[in-house]
């Protein structure tokens, strides 16, 4: 019924929860005072002793209590908001910090869709838990005790004792439902995240589904997932409705019992009219706080089910703290007998050894699936090496601080990520201190400045992932951002694939210019792009088939020579077709 982990994680919320409870308690006292005054007025009328002065004083007291109740209700709402606001901020900070520590390794434990749902809707579910359920949890136990004392003083301890004994029947019913609810809600969240993952996957692959006419099959699959989610949702609602019926029975049955006992006492002459009216009007308040807790319980259970998944993510084992800071010079990169597998079965890299000296231009080539991009992923620390050694400046990659690694090594891939905003916003990510002249300079170097000048300049708006730019323009902008970063090592992973010839030539000129002063690693399937590299490594089936300069490889590496001849023939064939046209 109460999760201590959440309270420990968000200690700031405790003061707002305490404030919420105090305000509700004061509101209860004001309600008791108002009813006490009203019951006294009724008693005076019954005894024909009511005077104008007594009525005026009574009305004044009722007015004051109503004003205090108004401010207490308003403050209670404010406290609920502040408590939930704090927990949402803290939990999302913890999730984001955990993501930074795990890096891309989080995919080994959970899906992106599931993580998004947990950090958005899962955290939102906890808003009601902190803002409503937790304060009500404590208040529901304080209120009956307070009323027991008030009933005893103003009327009858006997009636008060009977009502107090009946109150625990409601939390008893809640406890009975809890075990069933926990299992159902766990299944609910499992099905919910599964549906979300399927939807995200289908949305991202919508073009492929249309091309291969598989959209009907996926539509059927989504309908099945939706139906399963509907069924589990109905089970949750049935459980909630059944438990509400049980709680209502105890709540209103208990209140009716209290009213009957008070009436019986009055008839027998043991209780005055004033006390009888007081207890009748307040009998329901013995049970309403606990009944309200029961209503919030279902919301809280949903929040706790979400929190279980959040805590499961937060408790994932983290890699050892990386403390090594890379030096200013001597950033040689070395792979020694590196083996790697994504699934633990199929080997993607087999005993790969590559040396990339500082300031060199190194090409890594090979057919698709030969392991080229996997090497880039390992150098960037996105995947963990199980066998062999990978070092930068003589330091194992597993010990290098990520901030230091990313400050010194920049990666430009086939699909560089851009964020919704302006061109300036996306460029300043690489160097926040850069002025407009510096931004225009790198854009000019990448031959894209004029395009933005004809629009809104640096304030040109980019849609999600710069989808309002062509593929060539996106890659040129990605190169400009990389140049602005001024890293010491640049990895270009198929950075010129799927773009027009003009953009490719512009990007290659930029890369060659960088290679004059930086360490450049160019991963490409097109050998012409690395013909002037200091060293070229040719991969075949995850192994290094040969290494050396272009001319050396043509004579010493059959795999490289075959690739070169095949590509040359295709290019000549393409030129012939163009000339014919």
Secondary structure as UniProt FT lines:
FT   HELIX           4..9
FT   TURN            10..12
FT   HELIX           13..46
FT   TURN            47..48
FT   HELIX           52..102
FT   HELIX           103..108
FT   HELIX           112..117
FT   HELIX           118..122
FT   HELIX           123..128
FT   HELIX           129..133
FT   HELIX           134..154
FT   HELIX           157..204
FT   HELIX           206..211
FT   TURN            212..213
FT   HELIX           215..267
FT   TURN            268..269
FT   HELIX           273..314
FT   STRAND          333..340
FT   STRAND          349..356
FT   TURN            358..359
FT   STRAND          361..366
FT   TURN            368..369
FT   HELIX           372..379
FT   TURN            380..381
FT   STRAND          387..392
FT   TURN            393..394
FT   STRAND          395..396
FT   HELIX           397..399
FT   HELIX           402..408
FT   STRAND          409..412
FT   STRAND          421..422
FT   HELIX           423..428
FT   TURN            429..430
FT   TURN            432..433
FT   HELIX           436..445
FT   TURN            446..447
FT   HELIX           449..453
FT   TURN            454..456
FT   HELIX           457..459
FT   STRAND          461..462
FT   HELIX           464..466
FT   TURN            467..468
FT   HELIX           471..485
FT   STRAND          489..493
FT   TURN            495..498
FT   HELIX           501..515
FT   TURN            516..517
FT   STRAND          519..524
FT   HELIX           527..530
FT   TURN            531..532
FT   STRAND          535..540
FT   TURN            541..542
FT   STRAND          543..548
FT   HELIX           550..556
FT   HELIX           558..580
//
